[in-house]
Amino acid sequence: MNSHWVPGNHITLLENGEAYYPRVFEAIAAAEKEVLLETFILFDDKVGRGLHAALLSAAQRGARVHVLVDGWGSPDLPPSFTQPLLEAGVQLRAFEPAQRVLGTRVNLLRRMHHKLVVVDGQRAFVGGINYSIDHLAEFGAQAKQDYAVEVQGPLVGQIQAFCRANLDAPEPARGQWLQRWRLRQQRKGEATLLDDGALAAFVTRDNHQHRSDIERHYRAAIRSAQHRIVIANAYFFPGYRFLRDLRRAARRGVQVDLLLQGEPDMVWVKRASELLYQHLMRAGVRIHEYTERPLHGKVAVVDDRWATVGSSNLDPTSLSLNLEANVVVRDEVFARHLREHIDTLLQSCCQRVELPTPGRLRSAWIAVRSMVVFHALRRFPDWTRQTTPRAPRVVPLTIDTLDTQA
């Protein structure tokens, strides 16, 4: 795995845009030297303009500001939004700019799905929250439920080195030697506060040397679980080994609770997850559907000792195609705090899924259908990689390039 466990970190849980945006914007606006920001979605709306103001404030005071957006997730930033940033010296780049055929975007897959911010090498933010108004409750019934963390301590150095390495290459594996060198140099100066703060790791996945690191951290925690596993994940369709580990945990007496979407932003996501319900529930896994609004979180807690928060869903795109980033924490105080937040949703906003009792013919049909769809979806990433073999592009955004995309 590409993780390096570091002690002595202060990890703060941030729930939804109401908690996240004020902390991020305040940190960026106060930056003195450097802001590194990577995000899947940045829209020109109330939230995007709040970020815009913070970035301008930092750049105008002389901080180096680098912003990387995903070309699919952030396809329509107008010149009125970007020009002031560019004039202030902000370095704007797009990962795989949107490609259109007859006005329709066609390059959906292999996205840069990170949600990362590093300010002056002192504070970092990692999670699943994008910069768009649908992460605020005022958006209404379709406002997303999500999480992020603020990190202070030695782990920030790893996140900073990772983001800086991404300035040199579309994916971390290009110029991988540079990333490793920067990480080694950063580790030499890391404080080792063994008696104070959380033990944490910054874990990423790419399409080269770290294809399964996030999944492997999940599976290791699940296999070691003794009492309880709680997973809240927006898009749930993991591979066979992940499902096998969950089933085995439930069968050896671990309470396994999955919190999944009941009011999805994309209906097909729920339909895919439902194909796994009976397979999991027959082993004792408890499934709860969050019905208050769309669930966008990607968090988990095991035994109130291990926890993760990040951008990675548990589906084929996140586990096998996208560039993702999570923080994994071994700290009882933080893990218990996150688990209590999830339990609040389970108790107040979820419906427990009951195991149906269909007839034999229907049971056989469900099993066959689930098996066919499961194996097709699991092989989908391999087919995608074969049809898009070239390395992704990272393109500097200028007024000219944005006018061309519009």
C-alpha positions as CSV (number, residue, x, y, z in Angstrom):
1,M,0.0,0.0,0.0
2,N,1.1,3.6,-0.5
3,S,0.1,4.7,3.0
4,H,2.5,5.7,5.7
5,W,1.1,5.7,9.2
6,V,1.9,8.9,11.1
7,P,1.2,9.7,14.8
8,G,0.4,13.0,16.4
9,N,-2.4,14.3,14.2
10,H,-5.5,16.3,15.1
11,I,-8.5,15.1,13.0
12,T,-11.7,17.1,13.0
13,L,-14.9,15.6,11.5
14,L,-16.9,18.1,9.3
15,E,-20.4,17.1,8.4
16,N,-22.0,18.6,5.3
17,G,-21.3,22.0,3.7
18,E,-22.5,23.9,6.7
19,A,-19.5,22.8,8.7
20,Y,-17.1,22.3,5.9
21,Y,-17.2,25.4,3.8
22,P,-16.6,28.0,6.5
23,R,-13.5,26.1,7.8
24,V,-12.1,25.7,4.3
25,F,-12.8,29.2,3.1
26,E,-11.3,30.7,6.3
27,A,-8.2,28.6,6.0
28,I,-7.7,29.5,2.3
29,A,-8.4,33.2,2.8
30,A,-5.8,33.3,5.5
31,A,-3.1,31.5,3.5
32,E,0.3,33.2,3.5
33,K,2.4,30.9,1.3
34,E,0.5,28.2,-0.6
35,V,-2.9,26.8,-1.4
36,L,-3.2,23.4,-3.2
37,L,-6.8,22.5,-4.1
38,E,-8.1,19.5,-6.1
39,T,-11.8,18.9,-6.6
40,F,-14.1,16.9,-8.8
41,I,-16.9,19.6,-8.9
42,L,-16.6,23.4,-8.8
43,F,-19.7,25.3,-9.9
44,D,-20.2,29.0,-10.4
45,D,-22.9,29.2,-7.7
46,K,-23.2,30.5,-4.2
47,V,-20.6,28.0,-2.8
48,G,-18.3,28.3,-5.8
49,R,-18.3,32.0,-5.5
50,G,-17.4,31.7,-1.8
51,L,-14.4,29.6,-2.7
52,H,-13.6,32.1,-5.5
53,A,-13.4,34.9,-3.0
54,A,-11.2,33.0,-0.7
55,L,-8.8,32.0,-3.5
56,L,-8.6,35.6,-4.7
57,S,-7.8,36.8,-1.2
58,A,-4.9,34.3,-0.9
59,A,-3.5,35.0,-4.3
60,Q,-3.7,38.8,-4.0
61,R,-1.7,38.6,-0.8
62,G,1.1,36.7,-2.7
63,A,0.3,33.1,-1.8
64,R,0.9,30.5,-4.6
65,V,-2.5,29.1,-5.5
66,H,-2.9,25.9,-7.5
67,V,-6.4,24.6,-8.4
68,L,-7.0,21.3,-10.2
69,V,-10.6,20.5,-11.3
70,D,-12.0,17.5,-13.1
71,G,-13.0,18.2,-16.6
72,W,-16.2,16.1,-16.4
73,G,-17.3,17.3,-13.0
74,S,-16.5,21.0,-13.6
75,P,-17.1,21.5,-17.3
76,D,-18.7,25.0,-17.5
77,L,-16.8,27.5,-15.6
78,P,-17.4,30.8,-17.4
79,P,-14.7,33.4,-18.1
80,S,-16.4,35.7,-15.6
81,F,-15.5,33.2,-12.9
82,T,-12.0,32.2,-14.1
83,Q,-10.6,35.5,-15.5
84,P,-10.3,37.2,-12.1
85,L,-8.5,34.2,-10.7
86,L,-6.1,34.0,-13.6
87,E,-5.4,37.7,-13.4
88,A,-4.6,37.3,-9.7
89,G,-2.0,34.6,-10.5
90,V,-4.1,31.5,-9.6
91,Q,-2.9,28.5,-11.6
92,L,-6.0,26.7,-12.9
93,R,-5.8,23.3,-14.5
94,A,-8.4,20.7,-15.7
95,F,-8.0,16.9,-15.5
96,E,-9.3,15.5,-18.8
97,P,-11.2,18.6,-20.1
98,A,-14.8,17.8,-21.2
99,Q,-15.0,16.3,-24.7
100,R,-18.3,16.9,-26.5
101,V,-20.0,15.1,-29.4
102,L,-23.1,16.9,-30.7
103,G,-23.1,19.0,-27.5
104,T,-23.0,15.9,-25.2
105,R,-20.0,15.2,-22.9
106,V,-18.6,11.7,-23.7
107,N,-15.5,11.3,-21.5
108,L,-17.3,10.1,-18.3
109,L,-14.8,7.6,-17.0
110,R,-11.4,7.7,-15.3
111,R,-12.1,10.8,-13.4
112,M,-10.0,12.8,-10.9
113,H,-12.4,12.4,-8.0
114,H,-10.2,13.9,-5.2
115,K,-11.5,16.6,-2.8
116,L,-8.3,17.9,-1.3
117,V,-7.1,21.2,0.1
118,V,-3.7,22.0,1.7
119,V,-3.0,25.4,3.1
120,D,0.6,26.5,3.9
121,G,1.5,22.9,4.7
122,Q,-0.2,23.3,8.1
123,R,-3.9,22.4,7.5
124,A,-5.4,19.9,5.1
125,F,-9.0,18.9,4.2
126,V,-9.9,15.5,2.8
127,G,-13.4,14.1,2.1
128,G,-16.3,13.8,-0.3
129,I,-17.7,17.3,-0.3
130,N,-17.6,19.2,-3.6
131,Y,-18.0,23.0,-4.2
132,S,-21.6,23.3,-5.1
133,I,-24.7,24.4,-3.4
134,D,-26.3,20.9,-3.3
135,H,-24.1,20.2,-0.3
136,L,-26.1,22.8,1.8
137,A,-29.5,22.0,3.4
138,E,-31.0,25.1,1.8
139,F,-30.8,23.3,-1.6
140,G,-33.8,21.3,-0.4
141,A,-34.8,17.7,-0.7
142,Q,-31.9,16.9,-3.0
143,A,-29.2,18.3,-0.7
144,K,-26.5,15.8,-0.1
145,Q,-25.5,14.2,3.2
146,D,-21.6,14.0,3.3
147,Y,-18.5,14.2,5.4
148,A,-14.9,15.5,5.3
149,V,-12.1,15.9,7.8
150,E,-9.7,18.7,8.7
151,V,-6.2,17.5,9.4
152,Q,-3.5,19.2,11.4
153,G,-0.2,17.5,12.2
154,P,2.5,15.5,10.5
155,L,0.0,13.9,8.0
156,V,-0.5,17.2,6.3
157,G,3.1,16.9,4.9
158,Q,2.2,13.7,3.1
159,I,-1.0,15.3,1.6
160,Q,1.0,18.4,0.6
161,A,3.7,16.3,-1.1
162,F,1.1,14.3,-3.0
163,C,-0.6,17.4,-4.3
164,R,2.7,19.0,-5.3
165,A,3.6,15.8,-7.2
166,N,0.4,16.1,-9.1
167,L,1.5,19.5,-10.4
168,D,4.2,17.6,-12.4
169,A,2.1,14.8,-13.8
170,P,-1.5,13.9,-14.8
171,E,-1.4,10.9,-12.4
172,P,0.9,10.2,-9.5
173,A,2.6,7.3,-11.2
174,R,4.0,9.6,-13.9
175,G,7.1,11.0,-12.2
176,Q,6.5,8.6,-9.3
177,W,10.1,8.9,-8.3
178,L,9.5,12.6,-7.6
179,Q,6.5,11.8,-5.3
180,R,8.5,9.2,-3.4
181,W,11.5,11.6,-3.0
182,R,9.2,14.4,-1.7
183,L,7.5,12.0,0.7
184,R,10.9,10.8,2.0
185,Q,12.1,14.3,2.5
186,Q,8.9,15.3,4.3
187,R,9.1,12.3,6.6
188,K,12.5,13.3,7.8
189,G,11.0,16.4,9.3
190,E,7.8,14.9,10.6
191,A,7.2,15.3,14.3
192,T,6.5,12.0,16.1
193,L,4.2,13.0,18.9
194,L,3.6,9.4,20.1
195,D,1.6,10.4,23.2
196,D,-0.7,13.0,21.7
197,G,-2.9,12.9,18.6
198,A,-4.3,10.4,16.2
199,L,-2.4,7.8,14.2
200,A,-3.5,8.3,10.6
201,A,-2.6,7.5,7.0
202,F,-3.3,9.2,3.7
203,V,-4.3,6.6,1.2
204,T,-4.9,7.1,-2.5
205,R,-5.6,5.0,-5.6
206,D,-4.5,5.5,-9.1
207,N,-4.3,3.4,-12.3
208,H,-0.7,2.4,-11.9
209,Q,1.0,1.3,-8.7
210,H,-1.8,1.9,-6.2
211,R,-4.9,0.4,-7.9
212,S,-6.3,-1.3,-4.8
213,D,-4.9,0.5,-1.8
214,I,-8.1,2.0,-0.4
215,E,-10.0,-1.3,-0.9
216,R,-7.2,-3.2,0.9
217,H,-7.3,-0.9,3.9
218,Y,-11.1,-1.5,4.1
219,R,-10.7,-5.3,3.8
220,A,-7.9,-5.5,6.4
221,A,-10.1,-3.6,8.9
222,I,-13.2,-5.8,8.1
223,R,-11.2,-9.0,8.5
224,S,-9.9,-7.8,11.9
225,A,-13.3,-6.7,13.2
226,Q,-14.4,-8.2,16.5
227,H,-17.6,-6.3,17.4
228,R,-19.1,-3.9,14.9
229,I,-18.6,-2.6,11.3
230,V,-20.5,0.5,10.2
231,I,-20.2,1.6,6.6
232,A,-22.0,4.6,5.1
233,N,-21.4,4.7,1.4
234,A,-23.2,6.4,-1.5
235,Y,-22.5,4.1,-4.3
236,F,-22.1,0.5,-3.1
237,F,-21.2,-2.3,-5.4
238,P,-17.8,-3.7,-4.3
239,G,-16.0,-6.8,-5.6
240,Y,-16.4,-10.4,-4.6
241,R,-13.6,-10.4,-2.0
242,F,-15.0,-7.3,-0.3
243,L,-18.4,-8.9,-0.1
244,R,-17.0,-12.2,1.1
245,D,-15.1,-10.4,4.0
246,L,-18.4,-8.7,5.0
247,R,-20.3,-11.9,5.0
248,R,-17.6,-13.7,7.0
249,A,-17.5,-11.0,9.6
250,A,-21.3,-11.2,10.0
251,R,-21.2,-15.0,10.3
252,R,-18.5,-14.9,13.1
253,G,-20.8,-12.6,15.1
254,V,-19.7,-9.1,14.2
255,Q,-22.6,-6.7,13.8
256,V,-22.3,-5.3,10.3
257,D,-24.4,-2.3,9.4
258,L,-24.5,-0.8,5.9
259,L,-26.1,2.6,5.4
260,L,-26.9,3.0,1.7
261,Q,-29.0,5.3,-0.4
262,G,-32.7,5.2,-0.1
263,E,-33.3,8.5,-2.0
264,P,-30.6,8.3,-4.6
265,D,-29.5,11.1,-6.8
266,M,-29.1,8.4,-9.5
267,V,-31.7,5.6,-9.5
268,W,-29.6,3.1,-11.2
269,V,-27.1,3.2,-8.3
270,K,-29.8,2.0,-5.9
271,R,-30.9,-0.7,-8.4
272,A,-27.4,-2.1,-8.6
273,S,-26.9,-2.2,-4.9
274,E,-30.2,-4.0,-4.4
275,L,-28.8,-6.9,-6.4
276,L,-26.5,-7.5,-3.5
277,Y,-29.0,-7.2,-0.7
278,Q,-30.1,-10.8,-0.3
279,H,-26.5,-12.2,-0.7
280,L,-25.4,-10.0,2.2
281,M,-28.5,-10.2,4.4
282,R,-28.6,-14.0,4.3
283,A,-25.2,-13.9,6.0
284,G,-26.5,-11.6,8.7
285,V,-25.4,-8.2,7.3
286,R,-27.9,-5.5,8.3
287,I,-28.8,-3.0,5.5
288,H,-30.3,0.4,6.2
289,E,-31.5,2.9,3.5
290,Y,-31.1,6.6,4.3
291,T,-34.3,8.2,3.2
292,E,-34.1,11.9,4.2
293,R,-32.0,13.0,1.2
294,P,-29.3,11.7,-1.2
295,L,-26.4,10.1,0.7
296,H,-23.1,11.2,-0.7
297,G,-20.8,10.1,2.2
298,K,-17.9,7.7,2.0
299,V,-17.1,6.8,5.6
300,A,-16.7,3.7,7.8
301,V,-15.9,2.7,11.4
302,V,-14.7,-0.6,12.7
303,D,-14.8,-1.5,16.4
304,D,-14.7,2.2,17.4
305,R,-10.9,2.1,16.7
306,W,-10.5,2.3,12.9
307,A,-12.2,4.9,10.7
308,T,-12.0,6.3,7.2
309,V,-13.3,9.4,5.5
310,G,-12.6,10.3,1.9
311,S,-13.7,10.5,-1.7
312,S,-13.8,6.8,-2.6
313,N,-17.1,5.1,-3.1
314,L,-17.3,1.3,-2.9
315,D,-18.2,0.7,-6.6
316,P,-16.3,-0.2,-9.7
317,T,-15.6,3.4,-10.8
318,S,-14.0,4.4,-7.5
319,L,-12.3,1.1,-6.7
320,S,-11.0,0.5,-10.2
321,L,-11.0,3.6,-12.4
322,N,-11.1,7.0,-10.6
323,L,-8.3,8.8,-8.8
324,E,-9.4,8.8,-5.1
325,A,-8.1,9.9,-1.8
326,N,-9.0,8.9,1.8
327,V,-7.7,9.5,5.3
328,V,-7.6,6.4,7.5
329,V,-7.5,6.9,11.2
330,R,-6.7,4.7,14.2
331,D,-8.0,6.6,17.1
332,E,-10.8,5.7,19.5
333,V,-12.0,9.2,20.1
334,F,-12.4,10.1,16.4
335,A,-13.8,6.7,15.5
336,R,-16.4,6.8,18.2
337,H,-17.3,10.4,17.3
338,L,-17.9,9.4,13.6
339,R,-19.8,6.2,14.6
340,E,-22.1,8.3,16.8
341,H,-22.9,10.6,13.8
342,I,-23.7,7.6,11.6
343,D,-25.8,6.0,14.3
344,T,-27.8,9.2,14.6
345,L,-28.7,8.8,10.9
346,L,-29.5,5.1,11.4
347,Q,-31.9,5.8,14.2
348,S,-33.7,8.8,12.8
349,C,-33.4,8.9,9.0
350,C,-33.2,5.3,7.9
351,Q,-35.4,2.3,7.1
352,R,-34.1,-1.2,7.8
353,V,-34.3,-3.4,4.7
354,E,-36.1,-6.7,5.4
355,L,-35.1,-10.0,3.8
356,P,-37.9,-11.0,1.4
357,T,-39.3,-14.5,1.2
358,P,-40.1,-15.1,-2.5
359,G,-41.0,-18.4,-4.1
360,R,-38.3,-20.7,-5.4
361,L,-38.7,-19.7,-9.1
362,R,-38.4,-16.0,-8.2
363,S,-35.4,-16.7,-5.9
364,A,-33.6,-18.5,-8.7
365,W,-34.3,-15.7,-11.2
366,I,-33.0,-13.1,-8.7
367,A,-29.9,-15.2,-8.2
368,V,-29.2,-15.6,-11.9
369,R,-29.9,-11.9,-12.6
370,S,-27.7,-10.7,-9.8
371,M,-24.8,-13.0,-10.9
372,V,-24.9,-11.8,-14.5
373,V,-25.1,-8.1,-13.6
374,F,-22.5,-8.4,-10.9
375,H,-19.9,-10.0,-13.1
376,A,-20.6,-7.6,-16.0
377,L,-20.2,-4.6,-13.7
378,R,-17.0,-6.0,-12.1
379,R,-15.4,-6.5,-15.5
380,F,-16.5,-3.1,-16.7
381,P,-13.3,-1.3,-15.5
382,D,-11.1,-3.7,-17.4
383,W,-13.0,-3.1,-20.6
384,T,-12.8,0.6,-20.1
385,R,-9.0,0.5,-19.6
386,Q,-8.6,-1.4,-22.8
387,T,-10.7,1.1,-24.8
388,T,-9.0,4.2,-23.3
389,P,-5.3,3.2,-23.1
390,R,-3.7,6.7,-23.3
391,A,-2.7,8.6,-20.2
392,P,-5.1,11.3,-19.1
393,R,-4.4,15.0,-19.9
394,V,-4.0,17.8,-17.4
395,V,-4.6,21.1,-19.3
396,P,-3.9,24.6,-18.0
397,L,-7.2,26.6,-18.1
398,T,-7.1,29.9,-19.9
399,I,-9.8,32.1,-21.3
400,D,-9.1,30.6,-24.7
401,T,-9.4,27.0,-23.6
402,L,-12.6,27.7,-21.7
403,D,-14.2,29.5,-24.6
404,T,-13.3,26.4,-26.7
405,Q,-15.1,24.0,-24.3
406,A,-18.2,26.2,-23.9
